[in-house]
Structure formats: C-alpha cells, structure tokens
C-alpha cells in the first residue's frame, strides 16, 4: 500500500468541535474526503446540520450534527454518548472550538477574561478528557487540539491577552495529556495556525481594519486559508502519525519566525 493510501481515514469515527464553519468545517471536510464518519459539534445547530448534510452528500460517509457547548460538562458527556450511540466508537477528536476578544488588559472584566479561558482552554480540556476516557478504554485514538501562533507570540496591534494565554495553555495541556496517555496509545497533538481567513477574522469589525497591517508583517504577505490546515490534520488523525504525540505544529507562513 502506498503512503497516500495509508493516510486515508476510511471507517474512522471523528468528532469536530466548532465544526459548523471556519477551520473546523474545512478540516471536517478533509476528514470526510479521506473516508471518515464525522460528528459536527457546535453551539450553532442549524449551521452544524448544514455542514453535516454537505459532508454526507459530497463524500458518501455518515455525518451527524450535535448541539453542545464545550464549556458545559453535561453537554460534552451527552455529545460523547450520542457519538458512541451513532458510530459505536471514537477514533479521533478535533477539539477546535474557540473565540477571541480584543480588549485592553486594564479594561477587561473578570467575566470577559473567564469567557475566553472557559471556551478556549477549559473547553479543550473537557472535550479532550471526555474523548480520552473513551479512547483509553478502546485501546487507542488521536486527539488534535487547536491552539494558535498566539500561544507562541503576542499578536499586535490588537490587545488579546486572554486569547494568547488560553492558547499557550492549550499547547502545554496538549503536551501534558500526551505524556500521561502515550503508553496507552492515545496520541495528543496541537496545531498552531497563523492568521486564517474565517468569520473570526474576516467578519470581525474590530479586526477587519488590521488585515492589511498583518499582511504587511507576514513573510508570505497574506493570511492563510482554512484549506491550508487540512493535510496536517489528516496526517495527525491517521495511522501514519503513530510516532507523533505531544507535538505542536505551527502553520503560519513563517509569521512567528521574525
Ligand atoms: P469561527 O468563529 O469561524 O468558528 C468557530 C466555531 O466554533 C463556530 O461555529 C462557533 O459556533 C463554534 N463555537 C464557539 N463557541 C463554542 C462553544 N462554546 N461550544 C461549541 N462551539 C462553539 O472560528 P475559526 O477561525 O474557524 O477558529 C477555529 C479555532 O481556530 C479557534 O479555536 C480559534 O481560536 C483557532 N484559530 C483561528 C485562527 C484564525 O485566524 N481564524 C488562527 C489561529 C487559531
């Protein structure tokens, strides 16, 4: 079997949080193209249903939509139960839901701080923990968490200390889970994208005016596209990455090199 065949995900069962749109939808599409069955997990059930339908129609795989808030342990447990009821097992978890708030540190309320940390860091912990429990029992699995280049550098000029702290937390959480679960065949890795064109960046009134500035700072002179994160996630989800765990993959067009 050639390497491309070995990288296919036929029959694997995967959930993607924040899968209705943006990076989650794009990576879920790649998983489906590689043959996996997918649960699209999102706060926005209508959009999640649309995405799941699209994946089924275009790829002949099975896809379901599940409404869940990743900050709510009951939602996360119910989501896992529904995934297991539908698919019978769980091979891959893409813990990807996240938000950003641009507020100067000295003006940020504790509630605003907590909201970002809850979704971006505690949400990844809750979903990875729930997935890990199933995978440890099954004897293996792969967890991919979405961090950010903001876990490595401080973005400018927008003030986003809670986001940066949450994403640095995701990178270290990923490494910690990878070490705890390595000997039991559950791999945990993260991706750290640079600026990617999604609703989060392109449709945010506060960020839109900054895009030109970011592009001028970027060695490639542009933002990334969600599709440019697909192949690394297919690699991490599949069996050819069996020696890859505890790693963070920066995909930023060399933004953090300078
Ligand atoms: P997006 O806003 O386009 O999509 C995020 C999705 O997550 C939405 O469908 C939203 O409904 C869902 N979501 C939000 N809160 C949720 C919750 N509590 N529970 C369940 N679902 C929830 O964003 P995106 O750009 O696709 O970002 C996806 C991930 O990638 C985030 O973790 C983000 O921090 C990270 N990221 C984005 C960029 C970028 O430039 N776009 C760069 C680096 C990292």
Boltz pocket constraint, residues with backbone or C-beta under 6 A from the ligand:
constraints:
  - pocket:
      binder: B
      contacts: [[A, 17], [A, 18], [A, 19], [A, 20], [A, 21], [A, 22], [A, 23], [A, 24], [A, 41], [A, 42], [A, 43], [A, 44], [A, 68], [A, 69], [A, 70], [A, 71], [A, 96], [A, 97], [A, 98], [A, 99], [A, 100], [A, 119], [A, 123], [A, 146], [A, 147], [A, 148], [A, 149], [A, 192], [A, 193], [A, 194], [A, 195], [A, 196], [A, 197], [A, 198], [A, 199], [A, 200], [A, 201]]
      max_distance: 6.0
